[in-house]
Amino acid sequence: MDRRPDRFRAGMLLRADNNSESRLAAQRSKASGVQTYQHIDQKGGVIAAEYKFTNFNNDTLRVTYSLPAAELAAYRRSYGYTDADMEGLKQLQEKALAEALQNAIKNRLTQKDLDKQSEAIIREYHLSREKLLKSRGFVRVRDNVYSADIPEIARRNIVRMRPVSQQLGGSASRLDYGSDEVISAALSLVQTAMHYENVPDIVDGRRSGGVYPPADALLRGKGDCDTKTALLASILLNWNRMNLIGLNVPNHYLMGILRNPAKGDVYIDYNGLRYVLLEPAGPAWLSPGMVGSDTKSILKTGMNIKIEPFTVN
């Protein structure tokens, strides 16, 4: 994925101790035995996905998710935008400007009056465009540059991802897991059971921002770093007291969760609090507090990091 966030210093990247490299090597060795299963099909007008995966306790977990095909199609249309959407707004602006000119000529208005009306029309056009793009999961990052709004996409999908959260919660009760194991199970799902694949800029004729929204990602069985982060966040935010942040760094996206770092965890200070880092992208099997070497190199610089808090409201 290609994300170019505004310049932002997030603070110092910290590490609980010097044992994270050996822990990461041990985890990679353990990951060689990870078993995953993914099956997606459509029957009777319903698209269903089934996932089986190994969590960090070496337990095999199962998650299913389904939507009627018509509902999925409508859901997909609610994200992204077409060139026709933008052209329609542009044509409305041009029509309004032409009508303002005709009105000025008819009523013998001054150039100053016409300029004032034209400026108001142009402002309205920009507001309408921003409103449309926001409704489709985009946010303006600067001037006329828009990017997929990962925290907003996650927030809008919390309820949709509740069935997944409930299934993971059921497994947690059955296996006597605590909150840390539930978080790790959700992370294992997106890391290993879902394939890693860059999302095209245009999906089904719509500009995607390089992101599949969560329900779409689950029913495609794939996604990239920001897609998987939005999915993971929308799952985790179904549980009370989850405090999450997104880390938008050059060409990558990951997340942090508010909790006390364990020995070897990689974490970041933000607003005086410690957030343990999670790498949803996969396909590497990295438990909470573990990040890839490339990510670590980027974060150590402390430059070009944009922190994006996740909210539920």
Secondary structure, DSSP 8 states (H G I E B T S, - for coil): ------------EEES-S-HHHHHHHHHHHHTT---EEEEEEETTEEEEEEEEE-TTS-EEEEEEEEEHHHHHHHHHTSSB-HHHHHHHHHHHHHHHHHHHHHHHHTT--HHHHHHHHHHHHHHHHHHHHHHHHHTTEEEEETTEEEE-HHHHHHHTTTTTHHHHHHHHHHHHHHT--HHHHHHHHHHIIIIISEE----SEETTEE-TT---HHHHHHHTEE-HHHHHHHHHHHHTTSTT--EEEEEETTEEEEEEES---TT-EEEEETTEEEEEE-TT-SS---TT---HHHHHHHHHT-S-EEEE----
